[in-house]
Amino acid sequence: MQFDDDADLDTSEVKDVRGSRVPGGKATIGGGVVGLLALILGLLFGVGPEQLGLSSGGDEPAATSSSAAQVTQVCKKGSDANTREDCRIVAVVNSVQDFWRAEYTRRGGTYAPASTVMFTQRVPTACGSATSAVGPFYCPGDRQVYLDLGFFDELRTKFGSTGGPFAQAYVVAHEYGHHVQNLMGTLARAQDGRTGANSNAVRVELQADCYAGVWARHATTTPDDRTGRPLLTRLTEEDIRDGLDAAAAVGDDRIQERFQGRVTPESWTHGSAAQRQQWFRTGYTTGDMARCNTFR
């Protein structure tokens, strides 16, 4: 996975509040048993904390910026994305949104961009106050993706993924798949409270996997609006394998087997390892979001 060394990164699409002190309020999703439950039951690559009933329910003040970690200061060029993890996330966000802007234009619409918020430990959102325990998530209330970079270490150490730069890109692209679903009105289907292998919750997650694959298919050919050249210049089959491996690692069956020793399909919220791989692969091989209809 390689970015154009000379390309300019657009850090306005990422809010970096790592190391910030969050004033007021108390996060209601904590570590220990509650945090592990959140990890196992639902928000790995999912939507906001309110989906699990784990939001604070009250208004939270915005996190204050900290000079300890600011991507605007260090993430300038594609070369930075090729050497720094946080800058890589900026570049992936740029690339994913370049694609969706182009796709919406091609279809006669206008894409509404979403910011990614990088945080550590806990963060206030329109979906409630969340901690790192919930994993990456998209909040439809404020149309933002939330990400603690420490999750990528857990993806390898706790969930057995091979990791790699494109595994990280897959995570980000999946969350932006939820943003597209929100813009299209599809995301609401997951909020009927039902679980299980054939539930709408699972279908929404699998569609987001498919959308991530569609982006991957076009990532090296979609031009950046500012330069006219693709920001992502190389994506190998090894990269795609890393993405597929990450998708499998967070399949409901794999997570349940690892953490509870048995598989209970009636409680699935994200789909099996095989399903997640299948739908990412469908998006990647076809490059067509119309082929991502997981509700049929």
C-alpha positions, 0 to 999 in steps of 0.5 A: 500500500503506497501513497503518492509521496508528493501529494498534499494531505487534507488534514481538515477531514480529521480532528485530532484530539488525542491526549486531550482532556475531556471536561465534564461528564463521565464516560459510561462505557468503561474498561473491565467487563463492560468494555469487554462486553462492548468489544464482543457484542457489537461496536467493533466496526459498528455504529455509535454507542447508543446502539448498545444502550451504552451512551451517557444520554446527556449532552457532553462538551467537546474535547479540547485540543492538545498540542500533544498530538496534532496531525495538522502539524506533521501530516503534510504529504503522502510521504508522511502517510507512508511512514507514520500511522496517524498520517496514513489514516489521514490519507485513507480518509482523503482517499475514501472521501475522494472516491465517494465524492466522485461516485455521488457526482457520477450518480448525479448527487452530492456527497456530504463529507464526514470527519474522522476524530482520532482520540485516546481513552474516551471521547464525547459524541452526539451518540453519547460518551464512549471509551476506546473499549467500543472500538472504531465506530460511526456516530450518525448523530454528528456524522463523524467516525471515531477512532483510537489508533490503539485499536489496531494493536488490539486487532492483532493481539486480541483478535488474531489479525495479521494486521498491516496498513491495509487492515487499517484502511479497511477499518476506516473504509468500513466506517465510511460505508456506514456514513454512506448508509446514513446519507442514503437512509439505510443505516436506520434499518439496523436500529430495530433491536433485532440480532441474528444471522439474518437480522438487519443489523448484520445486513447493514454491517455486511453492506459496509464491508462491501462498500469498503471493497468498492472503494478499494477497487477504485482507490488507485484510479480515483483522482484527488480533486486538487491534483488530478492524480490518485492519492493511493498509487499502489495496492497489492494482493497482499494488501487485499489479503490483509484486509480480508484477514481483518474482516474475518478476525472480527466476524461474530463467530470468530469473536464468540469462539475466542471469548466465550468458547461457543458460537451463538448465531442468534446473537450475531450483530455483524456477520460471520468471518466468511460472510464479512470476507465474502461481501468485502470481496464482492465489492472489490471484485465488482467495484459496483455499489449496486452489487452491495445489496445485502438486504435481498 
